[in-house]
Amino acid sequence: MRKEAVLSSLLTVFAAVVAMLLVNPPAASAAPTRIMALGDSITGSPGCWRALLWQRLQNAGQTGVDFVGTLPGQGCGFTYDGENEGHGGFLATNVADQNQLPGWLSATNPNIVLMHFGTNDVWNNRPVATILAAFGKLVDQMRANNPGMRILVAQIIPMNTSNCVPCGQRVVDLNAAIPGWAASKTTAQSPVTVVDQWSGFSTAADTYDGVHPNASGDQKMSDRWFQPLVSALGSTPPPTDPPPGTGACAAEIRVVNSWQGGFQADILVRNNGAAAMNGWTVRFGLAAGMSVQQAWNGVVSTTGQGVSVGNVGWNGSLAPASSATVGMIINGDPAGWSPNPVC
């Protein structure tokens, strides 16, 4: 075959391929979900729980993620996506007061924030109310950057150090207040999820100085972040339709997060009637092996596996078509659980 004929054939094939691509262009790959780890030295120096978390996500097939931040990763023994916002020595209250977060957000534009913050605030004896006010400002700044931000906030790991003897109790006090604060800040578009990093964490076995995690502590922190993060990666805003029921008071229970050994459930109570409802109680059953660990925005009592949740003072009066939400942390596995709430 002559060179001219070969060249002509190649040009014909090339033109056909170009035409096909113009008609059926290749699908654009989905942008990765950007995850910002925000906090102090527990998050960033070196914060190897982030490395373990990234590795576990990859092993679980969650490869479409991009850990972001203005700080580079540090060595944790293997290659990982290490960018973060773990600023050693920083206080959440100072970051909020000095408006440092908006610059970090605009540089990275995360979709999800993992926040373990407050250790240095506790060390400096900042009041719980002041810390939570700072948390609230940070959440508002996250939503200004991305109205659909998914926000995971840790109940921080414990402290036990001779340099700050009262710090242990201050951590307990802060952690006890976080669920109620989170419930007040969460929205359907931008949920705030509490992640319990405190329970089962030993300052003797899981830290090297009573404050910062060692290898076993990093593993525990990674384990606690994993399931709530996977849920956030696949989450969509909860439906806004009223819970089922034919009476004025209707209730629904939604499992919003789960992890090994426990889960978070929201109880949605709605007034479907035409008149105001003054006071409400929701009753439901737990499966075998389940127990209520904590609750907020409601008064809980249990008898065996039966649970009764009543309103607190400020959410007992519901106008027609209005609703209230109670959050609960429950020990156990929610798989197959059918609580069948009665209001």
Secondary structure, 3 states (H helix, E strand, C coil): CCHHHHHHHHHHHHHHHHHHHHHCCCCCCCCCEEEEEEECHHHHCCCHHHHHHHHHHHHCCCCCEEEECCECCCCCCCCCCCCEEECCCCCHHHHHHCCCHHHHHHHHCCCEEEEECCHHHHHCCCCHHHHHHHHHHHHHHHHHHCCCCEEEEEECCCCCCCCCCCHHHHHHHHHHHHHHHHHHHCCCCCCEEEEECCCCCCHHHHECCCCCECHHHHHHHHHHHHHHHHHHHCCCCCCCCCCCCCCCEEEEEEEEEEECCEEEEEEEEEECCCCCEECCEEEEECCCCCEEEEEECCEEEEECCEEEEECCHHHCEECCCCEEEEEEEEECCCCCCCCCCEC
